[in-house]
Amino acid sequence: MVTSKNKNNPSSRIAENKRAFFNYFLEERHEAGIVLYGWEVKALRSGKAQLTDGYVVIREGELFLIGGQINPLKSASTHVQPEPDRTKKLLLHREEIRRLIGKVEQKGYTLVPLSLYWKNGLVKCEIALAKGKAEYDKRSTIKEREGKREVERAMKNRSR
């Protein structure tokens, strides 16, 4: 039985970083909580988030999401100064953070946000340990994608 709180359900997905799948080889994925203000949660409910320029850094043994934007609603409170691109703290278990620190210190590895989604009424951020792709890897990805499209078109036209 699939519920509306499932992260694979499109209605529970808030924002997705499609560029990360193109620019990086994704090795490990982790689910992290995220510390948000009230106006940010309201903006996320209306889908005002963007992760394309976001990345994750490790400072003093804690993870932070930088560059992910949550645009405030027009009806945001008057006594709060909303900051769309503020640094947000990510919540993971200490052991997971230690393991990620060891991996990120290796050459070529970084942490990238993949998606924001709802899970049991809470906002979760899926992050991945990633290694950057070279230019020729990106070209091969484009070739594979175009090849799949052509095959699908041929199959579609043939079945008519």
C-alpha distance (Angstrom), angle and dihedral (degrees) to the residues before:
residue distance angle dihedral
M1 . . .
V2 3.81 . .
T3 3.79 116.9 .
S4 3.78 128.8 -162.7
K5 3.82 89.8 -110.0
N6 3.82 92.7 64.8
K7 3.84 112.4 114.5
N8 3.82 90.5 -137.5
N9 3.78 90.0 59.9
P10 3.82 108.3 97.3
S11 3.81 92.5 -139.7
S12 3.83 91.8 62.3
R13 3.80 93.6 50.3
I14 3.81 113.0 98.1
A15 3.81 104.1 178.8
E16 3.78 136.8 -7.0
N17 3.80 132.6 -158.2
K18 3.81 102.0 -141.2
R19 3.79 91.7 168.2
A20 3.82 90.3 65.9
F21 3.81 91.0 63.6
F22 3.80 89.4 54.1
N23 3.82 99.6 42.1
Y24 3.82 100.5 40.6
F25 3.78 144.1 42.9
L26 3.80 102.9 -126.7
E27 3.81 113.2 -140.0
E28 3.83 108.9 169.3
R29 3.78 131.3 11.1
H30 3.79 126.4 -151.9
E31 3.79 133.8 -175.9
A32 3.81 113.9 -133.9
G33 3.76 133.1 -178.0
I34 3.78 117.4 -127.1
V35 3.82 130.3 -142.5
L36 3.81 109.9 -130.0
Y37 3.79 139.9 170.5
G38 3.81 121.3 -123.3
W39 3.81 94.7 -104.5
E40 3.82 89.2 53.0
V41 3.81 92.3 54.0
K42 3.81 90.3 50.3
A43 3.80 90.6 49.5
L44 3.82 90.7 49.1
R45 3.81 90.5 53.0
S46 3.80 87.5 60.5
G47 3.83 92.4 45.0
K48 3.82 99.8 -109.7
A49 3.83 97.7 147.4
Q50 3.80 135.4 112.0
L51 3.82 128.6 -173.4
T52 3.81 103.7 172.7
D53 3.82 96.0 106.6
G54 3.79 94.9 34.3
Y55 3.78 128.2 116.9
V56 3.80 136.7 171.0
V57 3.81 124.7 -119.8
I58 3.78 131.7 -172.3
R59 3.81 116.4 -133.1
E60 3.81 122.8 174.7
G61 3.80 92.4 -20.2
E62 3.82 95.2 -49.2
L63 3.81 131.7 104.5
F64 3.81 122.3 -126.4
L65 3.80 130.9 -172.8
I66 3.81 110.8 -137.5
G67 3.78 126.1 -174.3
G68 3.80 97.4 16.8
Q69 3.80 107.0 129.1
I70 3.78 127.5 -145.5
N71 3.79 107.7 -176.1
P72 3.83 114.0 -148.1
L73 3.76 122.3 -120.5
K74 3.79 118.7 -109.3
S75 3.80 88.2 -117.0
A76 3.83 93.3 57.3
S77 3.78 116.1 143.3
T78 3.79 117.9 -81.5
H79 3.83 95.2 -135.8
V80 3.81 94.2 54.8
Q81 3.80 122.9 74.1
P82 3.84 102.6 -146.1
E83 3.78 115.0 -144.8
P84 3.85 109.6 -161.4
D85 3.81 98.1 -162.9
R86 3.79 100.9 37.4
T87 3.81 119.2 147.3
K88 3.81 110.0 -99.3
K89 3.80 124.9 -155.9
L90 3.80 117.5 -126.6
L91 3.79 121.0 -147.3
L92 3.81 121.2 -138.1
H93 3.79 134.4 146.8
R94 3.79 113.9 -85.7
E95 3.83 92.7 -117.4
E96 3.81 91.2 54.0
I97 3.80 90.8 49.6
R98 3.82 91.3 50.3
R99 3.81 90.9 51.1
L100 3.81 91.1 48.7
I101 3.82 91.8 48.8
G102 3.82 89.6 55.6
K103 3.80 92.0 49.6
V104 3.82 95.9 44.1
E105 3.80 90.5 53.2
Q106 3.81 88.2 63.6
K107 3.77 112.9 94.0
G108 3.79 116.7 -89.3
Y109 3.82 98.7 13.1
T110 3.79 124.7 119.3
L111 3.79 139.4 161.7
V112 3.80 118.5 -113.2
P113 3.82 130.7 -178.6
L114 3.80 112.7 -120.0
S115 3.78 104.6 -178.9
L116 3.78 148.2 -16.1
Y117 3.79 117.2 -136.4
W118 3.80 143.3 159.2
K119 3.80 119.8 -102.8
N120 3.80 119.7 176.4
G121 3.79 91.0 -23.2
L122 3.82 93.8 -50.6
V123 3.79 128.9 106.2
K124 3.79 113.4 -118.0
C125 3.79 128.9 -171.2
E126 3.79 119.8 -149.0
I127 3.80 110.4 -147.0
A128 3.77 129.0 -175.9
L129 3.77 136.6 -156.0
A130 3.78 101.4 -126.1
K131 3.78 141.1 -177.9
G132 3.81 118.9 -149.6
K133 3.78 119.4 -109.1
A134 3.78 121.7 -127.9
E135 3.80 119.3 -126.2
Y136 3.81 93.5 -100.6
D137 3.82 90.2 52.9
K138 3.80 89.6 54.9
R139 3.82 90.6 49.9
S140 3.80 91.1 51.4
T141 3.81 89.9 50.0
I142 3.81 89.7 53.7
K143 3.84 91.0 48.3
E144 3.80 91.9 50.8
R145 3.81 91.8 48.5
E146 3.82 92.7 49.2
G147 3.80 91.0 46.2
K148 3.81 91.0 53.7
R149 3.81 90.3 49.6
E150 3.79 91.8 51.9
V151 3.81 91.9 49.6
E152 3.81 90.7 49.4
R153 3.81 91.2 49.4
A154 3.80 91.5 49.1
M155 3.81 91.6 49.2
K156 3.81 91.0 47.4
N157 3.82 93.2 49.6
R158 3.80 91.8 45.1
S159 3.81 93.3 52.8
R160 3.82 91.4 55.2
